[in-house]
Amino acid sequence: MILIRVICDSFIMNLLGTLRNLQALSICYCIGDVSPLSLKHNVPNLRKLKLERVTPWLTNDNLALLTQNFANLVELSLVGCTRLDEDSQQIISSGWPGLISLDLEDCGAVTAKGTSLLFNCKALEDLLLRHNGPGIQKNFILHAASRFGDKYALSHVKISRCKLRKCTLDFQCVEAQKRPVHKETLVLVWNSTSLQRTVVKDRIT
């Protein structure tokens, strides 16, 4: 696993082009510039990928390219990819059907039309959704539980509820003075025989 703090396109391109057996890559909250060129290499052995607050330009087309270049992912975490929309669910579920863990935080309108397509990832065990649009249905917890069984491995679901809070640092735009902040997390745990539902006030990851 390689953890990068200061980055540039050329460094990541050289890294992925050289380390053909790389299995885990985390690019999180780094200093520097990352463009779509950085992730153009085919790395078939990559199993875990974290792109957190470094790829705000990521679109559905870029995501589709990632499914081709990193075809064997089992863990994916995307944070701050605000240009994604609900079609990204189809891209993720069809491109990485073997995902075990999926975290999507502050990723635009990913859930604008619900989240049912994510259940096509039959191996999914852990799902975290936070600040991903208004489309998570009120009965999502029950819907998730109904999909549990011999065919589905999903055992942990975490969903954050948000509230709007005034941002006192921005006086230029009235709209920008309110932003969603984490309020509480709904945690659903299934142990193959019973379902436990908990509301956690503090933010959990």
C-alpha positions as CSV (number, residue, x, y, z in Angstrom):
1,M,0.0,0.0,0.0
2,I,1.3,3.5,-0.9
3,L,0.1,6.6,0.9
4,I,0.8,9.8,-1.0
5,R,0.8,13.3,0.7
6,V,2.3,15.6,-1.9
7,I,1.4,14.7,-5.4
8,C,1.5,15.6,-9.1
9,D,0.3,13.9,-12.3
10,S,3.8,12.7,-13.4
11,F,4.5,11.1,-10.0
12,I,1.2,9.1,-10.0
13,M,1.6,8.1,-13.7
14,N,5.1,6.9,-13.1
15,L,4.0,5.0,-10.0
16,L,1.1,3.2,-11.7
17,G,3.2,2.5,-14.8
18,T,6.0,1.0,-12.8
19,L,4.3,-0.9,-9.9
20,R,2.3,-3.3,-12.0
21,N,1.5,-5.5,-8.9
22,L,0.3,-2.6,-6.8
23,Q,-2.7,-3.8,-4.7
24,A,-3.7,-0.8,-2.7
25,L,-3.6,3.0,-3.5
26,S,-4.8,5.8,-1.2
27,I,-4.7,9.4,-2.4
28,C,-6.3,11.3,0.3
29,Y,-6.4,15.0,1.3
30,C,-3.1,15.7,-0.6
31,I,-1.3,18.8,-1.6
32,G,-0.9,19.1,-5.4
33,D,-2.8,18.5,-8.6
34,V,-4.4,15.4,-9.9
35,S,-6.0,15.2,-13.3
36,P,-7.7,12.4,-15.3
37,L,-4.3,11.6,-16.9
38,S,-3.0,10.4,-13.5
39,L,-5.3,7.4,-13.5
40,K,-5.1,6.3,-17.1
41,H,-2.8,3.2,-16.5
42,N,-4.2,-0.3,-16.4
43,V,-3.4,-1.8,-13.0
44,P,-5.2,-5.2,-12.9
45,N,-3.9,-6.2,-9.5
46,L,-5.2,-3.2,-7.7
47,R,-7.7,-4.3,-5.0
48,K,-8.2,-1.2,-2.8
49,L,-8.6,2.4,-4.0
50,K,-9.2,5.5,-2.0
51,L,-9.7,8.9,-3.8
52,E,-10.6,11.4,-1.1
53,R,-10.8,15.1,-1.8
54,V,-8.4,14.9,-4.7
55,T,-10.6,14.3,-7.7
56,P,-13.4,16.8,-7.7
57,W,-13.4,16.7,-11.5
58,L,-14.4,13.0,-11.5
59,T,-17.4,12.4,-13.8
60,N,-19.3,9.3,-14.8
61,D,-17.1,8.9,-17.9
62,N,-14.0,9.1,-15.7
63,L,-15.6,6.5,-13.3
64,A,-16.3,4.2,-16.2
65,L,-12.7,4.4,-17.3
66,L,-11.6,3.5,-13.8
67,T,-13.7,0.3,-13.9
68,Q,-11.7,-0.7,-17.0
69,N,-8.2,0.3,-15.6
70,F,-8.8,-1.0,-12.1
71,A,-11.1,-3.9,-13.0
72,N,-10.5,-6.0,-9.9
73,L,-11.3,-3.6,-7.0
74,V,-12.9,-5.1,-3.9
75,E,-12.8,-1.8,-1.8
76,L,-13.6,1.6,-3.1
77,S,-13.8,5.0,-1.3
78,L,-14.7,8.2,-3.1
79,V,-15.0,11.5,-1.2
80,G,-15.7,14.9,-2.8
81,C,-16.5,13.7,-6.3
82,T,-19.3,16.2,-6.6
83,R,-19.8,15.8,-10.4
84,L,-21.1,12.3,-10.1
85,D,-24.9,11.6,-10.5
86,E,-27.3,8.7,-10.1
87,D,-26.0,7.0,-13.2
88,S,-22.7,6.3,-11.4
89,Q,-24.6,3.6,-9.4
90,Q,-25.0,1.6,-12.6
91,I,-21.3,2.1,-13.5
92,I,-20.1,1.0,-10.1
93,S,-22.4,-2.1,-9.8
94,S,-21.7,-3.3,-13.4
95,G,-18.0,-2.4,-13.4
96,W,-17.2,-3.8,-10.0
97,P,-19.8,-6.5,-9.1
98,G,-17.3,-8.0,-6.7
99,L,-17.0,-5.0,-4.4
100,I,-16.9,-5.9,-0.7
101,S,-16.7,-2.3,0.7
102,L,-18.1,0.9,-0.8
103,D,-17.8,4.4,0.7
104,L,-19.4,7.4,-1.1
105,E,-19.2,10.7,0.7
106,D,-20.1,14.1,-0.7
107,C,-20.4,12.7,-4.2
108,G,-23.0,14.9,-5.8
109,A,-26.4,13.4,-6.8
110,V,-25.3,9.7,-6.6
111,T,-28.6,8.8,-4.8
112,A,-30.9,11.3,-6.5
113,K,-33.1,8.4,-7.7
114,G,-32.5,6.0,-4.9
115,T,-29.8,3.4,-4.2
116,S,-31.3,0.1,-5.5
117,L,-28.7,-0.4,-8.2
118,L,-25.9,-0.7,-5.6
119,F,-27.5,-3.9,-4.4
120,N,-26.4,-5.5,-7.7
121,C,-22.9,-5.7,-6.0
122,K,-23.8,-9.2,-4.6
123,A,-20.5,-9.4,-2.6
124,L,-21.1,-6.1,-0.8
125,E,-20.6,-6.4,3.0
126,D,-20.0,-2.7,4.0
127,L,-21.8,0.3,2.6
128,L,-21.4,3.9,3.7
129,L,-23.3,6.8,2.2
130,R,-22.8,10.4,3.4
131,H,-23.8,13.7,1.8
132,N,-24.8,12.1,-1.5
133,G,-28.0,13.8,-2.5
134,P,-31.7,13.6,-1.4
135,G,-32.7,10.3,-2.9
136,I,-32.3,7.8,-0.1
137,Q,-35.8,6.6,0.6
138,K,-37.2,6.6,4.1
139,N,-37.6,2.9,4.0
140,F,-34.0,2.3,2.8
141,I,-33.0,0.5,6.0
142,L,-35.9,-2.0,5.6
143,H,-35.1,-2.3,1.9
144,A,-31.5,-3.1,2.7
145,A,-32.5,-5.7,5.3
146,S,-34.9,-7.4,2.9
147,R,-32.0,-8.0,0.5
148,F,-30.0,-9.9,3.2
149,G,-29.9,-13.6,2.9
150,D,-27.9,-16.4,1.4
151,K,-27.5,-14.5,-1.9
152,Y,-26.3,-11.3,-0.3
153,A,-23.3,-10.7,1.9
154,L,-24.2,-7.1,2.9
155,S,-24.0,-6.9,6.7
156,H,-23.2,-3.3,7.6
157,V,-25.0,-0.2,6.3
158,K,-24.1,3.3,7.5
159,I,-26.2,6.3,6.4
160,S,-25.6,9.9,7.6
161,R,-28.4,12.3,8.2
162,C,-27.5,15.9,7.6
163,K,-28.7,19.3,8.5
164,L,-28.0,22.7,7.0
165,R,-25.7,25.0,9.1
166,K,-24.8,28.6,8.4
167,C,-21.3,29.2,7.2
168,T,-20.1,32.4,8.8
169,L,-17.0,32.6,6.6
170,D,-18.8,33.4,3.4
171,F,-20.6,36.7,3.3
172,Q,-20.7,37.0,-0.5
173,C,-23.5,34.5,-1.4
174,V,-26.6,33.9,0.7
175,E,-26.9,30.3,-0.8
176,A,-23.3,29.5,0.2
177,Q,-23.9,30.5,3.8
178,K,-25.7,27.2,4.4
179,R,-24.0,23.9,3.9
180,P,-24.9,20.3,4.9
181,V,-23.1,19.0,8.0
182,H,-23.2,15.6,9.6
183,K,-26.0,15.3,12.2
184,E,-26.2,11.6,13.0
185,T,-25.5,8.2,11.5
186,L,-27.9,5.3,11.1
187,V,-26.1,2.0,11.5
188,L,-27.7,-1.3,10.4
189,V,-25.9,-4.5,11.4
190,W,-27.1,-7.9,10.3
191,N,-25.6,-11.1,11.8
192,S,-27.5,-13.6,9.6
193,T,-30.1,-14.2,12.3
194,S,-31.2,-10.8,13.6
195,L,-31.1,-7.1,12.6
196,Q,-29.8,-4.4,14.9
197,R,-30.5,-0.7,14.2
198,T,-28.6,2.0,16.0
199,V,-28.6,5.8,15.7
200,V,-25.1,7.3,16.5
201,K,-25.0,11.1,17.2
202,D,-21.3,11.4,16.6
203,R,-19.8,11.0,13.1
204,I,-18.4,7.6,12.4
205,T,-16.2,6.5,9.5
